[in-house]
């Protein structure tokens, strides 16, 4: 059963979602940007320990709270970890006032029809049961669109909503994330196809069911406003997709009703070598700029 206080915050509160969900493949890059080179750890366990320390440092920073950070997306190992002896999701909600989400996908399948759908998730039901037990509110799963190919985009959206219905069955709110790669030549065309496919799937949802959408900032301003206003949509959030924080925030401010869900743009400029005062000041500045852009949107 969805926590009504979390649902109200997720649907209505000003702020943005912090994406703290880098997994195995992207963790070395995230650590490198944070100032920790690959020679600082010798196995996956040490690597994930270091990224957990980084995430815990962010979550415990004074500016990281529900005033401006509406929610946070966690990687499975982060959910399973603790902060100050409290399970991460519980700490986020009870100590920071931040709604916890969980990344559930297992990565991307090989490219076909200009897209990468998600790999199969045979253990998803068991993971969702654990998530519910740990106090998670919703989930996130990512596919990638690399071309304005109708068959490919349709396959991505159908898969996302099929899995989304499975997630809804556990009382969790799915964040549907069909990312459009920002560097492709036909990005605007891909986004038009995506809008039509998502609308069709939303219209087919049950009367009281709602999902969230996480979308690349579009080429056409307010392209996704009909999705923001759709009764089956709790919230539309934007991914930074490789744009710098400045450009991502600028684009976001021009799209009415969308809020941010940034990862790299949030942690840009943070370093393991910074003193707590430097780290906290830099993070506070990042949080404020993303919050203001989300509010403007």
C-alpha positions in Angstrom: 0.0 0.0 0.0 1.4 3.4 -1.1 2.4 5.7 1.8 -0.1 8.6 1.4 2.4 11.2 2.7 5.1 10.1 0.3 2.5 10.1 -2.6 1.5 13.6 -1.8 5.1 14.8 -1.8 5.9 12.9 -5.0 2.9 14.4 -6.8 2.9 17.9 -5.6 6.0 19.1 -3.8 8.4 21.6 -5.4 11.9 20.1 -5.7 13.6 17.5 -7.7 14.7 13.8 -7.6 18.3 13.1 -6.9 19.5 10.1 -9.0 22.0 8.2 -6.8 21.6 5.0 -8.7 24.8 4.3 -10.7 25.3 0.6 -10.8 28.2 -1.7 -11.7 28.9 -0.5 -15.2 28.8 3.3 -14.4 30.3 3.2 -10.9 34.0 3.5 -11.9 33.2 6.6 -14.0 31.1 8.1 -11.1 34.0 7.5 -8.7 36.6 8.9 -11.1 34.5 12.1 -11.4 34.4 12.2 -7.6 38.3 12.0 -7.5 38.7 8.3 -6.7 40.8 6.5 -9.3 40.4 2.8 -10.1 43.7 1.9 -8.3 42.0 2.9 -5.0 40.0 -0.3 -4.9 40.8 -3.9 -5.9 37.4 -5.6 -6.2 33.7 -4.9 -6.6 33.0 -5.0 -2.9 35.5 -2.2 -2.2 34.2 -0.2 -5.2 30.6 -0.4 -4.0 31.8 0.5 -0.5 33.4 3.7 -1.8 30.3 4.7 -3.8 28.1 4.0 -0.8 30.3 6.3 1.2 29.9 9.0 -1.4 26.1 8.6 -1.5 26.0 8.6 2.3 28.0 11.8 2.4 25.6 13.4 -0.1 22.5 12.2 1.8 23.9 13.4 5.2 24.8 16.8 3.8 22.7 19.6 5.4 21.3 20.8 2.1 20.1 17.4 1.1 16.6 17.4 2.6 12.9 17.4 1.6 12.9 21.2 1.3 14.4 21.0 -2.1 15.1 17.3 -2.8 11.7 15.7 -3.3 13.0 12.2 -3.8 16.1 10.1 -4.4 16.7 7.0 -6.6 18.8 4.3 -5.0 20.8 1.4 -6.4 19.9 -2.0 -4.9 23.1 -2.2 -2.9 22.4 1.3 -1.5 19.0 0.2 -0.4 20.5 -2.8 1.3 23.0 -0.6 3.1 22.7 1.6 6.2 23.4 5.2 7.0 24.3 5.8 10.7 22.9 2.3 11.5 19.5 3.0 9.8 18.5 1.3 6.5 19.0 3.9 3.7 15.4 4.2 2.6 14.1 4.6 6.1 16.9 7.2 6.8 16.0 9.1 3.7 12.3 9.5 4.6 12.5 9.7 8.4 15.7 11.8 8.8 15.8 13.8 5.6 12.2 14.0 4.5 13.1 12.6 1.0 11.0 10.0 -0.8 13.0 6.8 -1.6 12.9 5.2 -5.1 14.8 2.1 -6.3 16.4 1.4 -9.6 15.2 -2.1 -10.7 16.4 -2.7 -14.2 19.4 -5.0 -14.9 20.8 -3.0 -17.7 20.3 -2.8 -21.5 19.9 -5.5 -24.1 21.8 -5.3 -27.4 20.7 -2.6 -29.9 17.8 -3.4 -32.3 15.6 -1.1 -34.4 17.5 1.9 -33.1 16.8 1.2 -29.4 18.1 -0.7 -26.4 15.3 -2.4 -24.4 15.9 -3.6 -20.9 17.4 -7.0 -20.2 15.0 -9.6 -18.7 14.3 -9.3 -15.0 13.4 -12.8 -13.8 13.8 -11.9 -10.1 11.8 -8.7 -10.2 9.0 -9.8 -8.0 11.4 -10.9 -5.2 13.2 -7.5 -5.5 9.9 -5.6 -5.3 8.9 -7.5 -2.2 12.2 -6.6 -0.6 11.7 -3.0 -1.6 8.3 -2.8 -0.1 9.6 -4.3 3.2 12.4 -1.6 3.3 10.0 1.3 2.8 10.7 2.1 -0.8 7.9 4.2 -2.5 8.6 3.7 -6.2 11.0 2.3 -8.8 12.9 3.4 -11.8 13.9 1.5 -15.0 15.7 2.8 -18.0 15.7 2.0 -21.8 17.5 4.0 -24.5 16.3 5.4 -27.8 19.0 6.1 -30.4 16.8 6.7 -33.5 13.4 7.9 -34.6 12.3 4.3 -35.4 8.6 3.6 -34.8 9.1 -0.2 -34.2 11.9 0.3 -31.8 10.3 3.1 -29.8 7.0 1.1 -29.6 8.9 -1.9 -28.3 10.6 0.3 -25.6 7.4 1.8 -24.4 5.4 -1.4 -24.5 8.1 -3.2 -22.4 8.3 -0.2 -19.9 4.5 -0.3 -19.3 4.3 -4.1 -19.1 6.9 -4.0 -16.3 5.3 -0.9 -14.9 2.0 -2.9 -14.4 4.0 -5.6 -12.6 5.4 -2.9 -10.3 2.0 -1.3 -9.7 0.8 -4.8 -8.6 3.2 -4.5 -5.6 1.8 -1.2 -4.5 4.9 0.7 -5.8 4.9 3.7 -8.3 7.0 3.0 -11.4 9.1 5.7 -13.0 9.0 4.9 -16.7 12.3 6.0 -18.3 12.7 5.8 -22.1 15.8 8.0 -22.5 16.3 9.6 -25.9 20.0 10.1 -26.5 20.8 13.8 -26.7 23.3 13.6 -29.6 21.2 11.9 -32.3 20.3 13.9 -35.4 16.6 12.9 -35.3 16.0 13.6 -31.6 13.0 15.8 -32.2 11.3 13.2 -34.4 12.0 10.4 -31.9 10.4 12.5 -29.2 7.2 13.0 -31.3 6.9 9.2 -31.7 7.6 8.7 -28.0 4.9 11.2 -27.0 2.3 9.3 -29.1 3.4 5.9 -27.8 3.4 6.9 -24.2 0.0 8.6 -24.5 -1.5 5.4 -26.0 -0.2 3.3 -23.0 -1.3 5.8 -20.4 -4.8 5.8 -21.9 -4.9 2.0 -21.5 -4.1 2.1 -17.7 -6.7 1.2 -15.1 -8.8 4.1 -13.7 -6.9 4.7 -10.4 -3.4 3.7 -11.6 -0.7 6.3 -11.9 2.9 6.2 -13.1 5.7 8.7 -13.2 7.7 9.5 -16.3 11.4 10.3 -16.6 12.2 11.8 -20.0 15.1 13.5 -21.8 14.6 17.3 -22.0 12.9 17.8 -25.4 13.9 19.8 -28.4 10.5 21.3 -28.6 9.6 23.3 -25.5 6.6 22.0 -23.6 6.3 18.9 -25.9 5.5 16.8 -22.9 3.0 19.2 -21.3 0.1 16.8 -22.3 1.8 14.1 -20.3 2.3 16.4 -17.3 -1.5 17.1 -17.4 -2.5 13.4 -18.0 -4.6 12.0 -15.1 -2.6 8.7 -15.1 0.7 10.6 -14.6 1.7 11.4 -11.0 4.8 13.5 -12.1 7.0 14.1 -15.1 10.7 14.3 -14.3 13.6 15.2 -16.6 17.0 13.5 -16.9 20.0 15.5 -17.6 21.2 13.0 -20.2 24.8 14.3 -20.5 23.9 18.0 -20.7 26.0 20.2 -18.3 24.1 21.3 -15.2 23.8 24.8 -16.6 22.3 23.7 -19.9 20.1 21.1 -18.3 18.7 23.6 -15.8 18.1 26.1 -18.7 16.2 23.6 -20.7 14.2 22.4 -17.7 13.1 26.0 -16.8 11.5 26.3 -20.2 9.4 23.1 -19.8 6.3 23.8 -17.7 5.4 21.3 -15.1 8.6 19.1 -15.4 11.0 18.7 -12.5 14.6 17.5 -12.5 15.9 14.0 -11.8 19.6 14.6 -12.3 22.6 12.4 -11.4 25.8 13.6 -13.1 24.5 17.2 -13.1 23.9 17.0 -9.3 27.3 15.6 -8.4 29.3 17.7 -10.9 32.2 19.3 -9.1 32.0 17.2 -5.9 35.2 15.6 -4.8 36.4 13.1 -2.2 39.3 15.5 -1.5 37.0 18.4 -0.5 36.7 19.3 3.2 33.1 18.8 4.5 32.6 22.5 4.4 33.7 22.8 0.8 31.7 19.7 -0.2 28.5 20.8 1.6 28.8 24.4 0.2 29.2 23.0 -3.4 26.4 20.5 -3.0 24.1 23.2 -1.6 24.8 25.4 -4.6 24.0 22.5 -7.0 20.8 21.6 -5.2 19.6 25.2 -5.2 20.3 25.7 -8.9 18.5 22.4 -9.8 15.6 23.3 -7.4 15.1 26.7 -8.9 15.1 25.3 -12.5 12.5 22.7 -11.4 10.4 25.4 -9.8 10.6 27.6 -12.9 9.5 24.7 -15.0 
